[in-house]
Amino acid sequence: MDNEARKLGDIPTEEFRKYGHQIVDWLANYFENLENYPVLSPIEPDWLKSRLPPSPPQAGEDLGDVLADVDKLIIPAVTHWNHPNFHGLFSTSTSAVGVFGEMFAAAFDMKAMLWRTSPASTELEDVVLDWLRQMMGLPDHFEGIIYDTASVSTMHAIAAAREKAGLSIREKGMGGRDDVPLLRVYCSEHVHSSIDKGVITLGLGLRSLRKIECNQRFEMIPENLDEAIHEDIAAGFKPICVIPTVGTTSTSSVDPINDIADICEKFGIWMHVDAAYAGSAAIIPEMKPHFKGWERADSIVVNPHKWLFTPFDLSVLYCKDLSILKEAFSLVAEYLKTGDEKTVKNGMDFGIQLGRRFRALKLWFVIRYFGVEGMVERLREHCRLARLFASWVEQSSDWELMAPVPFALVCFRATHGVASTDLNSLNERIMNEINSSRKAYLSHTKLNGNFTLRLSVGSIHVEEAHLAKVWGLLNDRLQAAAN
Ligand SMILES: *Cc1c(COP(=O)(O)O)cnc(C)c1O
């Protein structure tokens, strides 16, 4: 490219076109050859840093050189979340079609703060979230708003609950007041750490979070919740929010939402349902029983970026009455007044962000391309594969299931007796050896002190053969450890 053209303005159209085609080809090959990559990046810490220049280039570089470095430097440092044998944490993957949505969103570079600055984003968000609401079978009084992550959605839900409690915290804050009692938020012992972070961020403090005991299936015990609330009220505390989970992070267990809703109703407490992972499964008709009572919630978080093939990030907070978020957060500076506030929805009113990414676009691509049926079929297959894997575990005398399998996560461990039967270190060793082989990625949790392997099924690329492969790896490692 000649230096004249490089001086000012953007990349020349011809060059954009040329590299654009090249990049799409690159990505097509990537998705096609995912299985040839190691699941976990093999690099040591600082491998990448030590290979990059410490200061930026003074003169512009050739895009071809940048792309070559993607191959040479970036790819080795990538852990491939899309790999069909990524079974750790929650297995999440994008669909290639979702990437198209991101391309457009990046190109439009809309900041969806006001309807005026971003009508497409504002209106598409409403429509797509209403589609998703219908897919999940939620009543039409639920209105949604998109944030980046479930952590942020849940923080906003707790903020809404706090606003509803009528303590004028928006104006007066919480410090230096003797008219604000200790506020209480309740969840089970198996919740995601985002709830802890939410109460930290909002200034409620970890002291305000009360974790309720679970039964043997890792589900919150409603009687204990009821008792805890009675106890706290008697002590002068103010319960503001209960957060049951459908699909806990540890085991994907399901708290008894309907019973918890009864308790919340009785005490007039906000119920926020954390369905960040499993909410997607609500689109599968036979999964409905797990969600009984969630329609009674004040708010629900669901993450399409987790198990609906949408590229990270896209989390949805559904509220029975979104206007409470507006009461908590709306602040219209002079330069943001457009005169149409009464007739349009301005995204900035519903949270701490001003500008918001055009995230609805990628979900719109995904839902339209697969259709509701296509999405249901894919999720149903993931659940079938998880149950199949669980049946292999159950049929083997060397392994045991450690928790029920309501969705597509299997918690299990080796029980095969090694000489000194320390099952915790045996299972940890098996997991570490598989992970460092980079052929598959598993993670773990601790259940009643027992080191437990977790196998999550969720990649859009996963097939039965991939589970057979992990099963083979597990048994090989067990044999090796036992000898
Ligand atoms: C993954 C997960 C979260 C957090 O998700 P982010 O979007 O990464 O913040 C919260 N709750 C549950 C149950 C989850 O599975």
The ligand as a Gaussian input file, in Angstrom:
#p B3LYP/6-31G(d) Opt

LIG

0 1
 C      -21.845000     -18.621000      34.631000
 C      -22.741000     -18.292000      35.732000
 C      -22.761000     -17.007000      36.276000
 C      -21.837000     -15.906000      35.869000
 O      -21.835000     -15.663000      34.518000
 P      -21.088000     -14.396000      33.870000
 O      -21.957000     -14.065000      32.721000
 O      -19.735000     -14.895000      33.463000
 O      -21.008000     -13.325000      34.883000
 C      -23.668000     -16.763000      37.285000
 N      -24.498000     -17.704000      37.736000
 C      -24.500000     -18.958000      37.242000
 C      -25.452000     -19.984000      37.788000
 C      -23.627000     -19.294000      36.223000
 O      -23.627000     -20.539000      35.724000

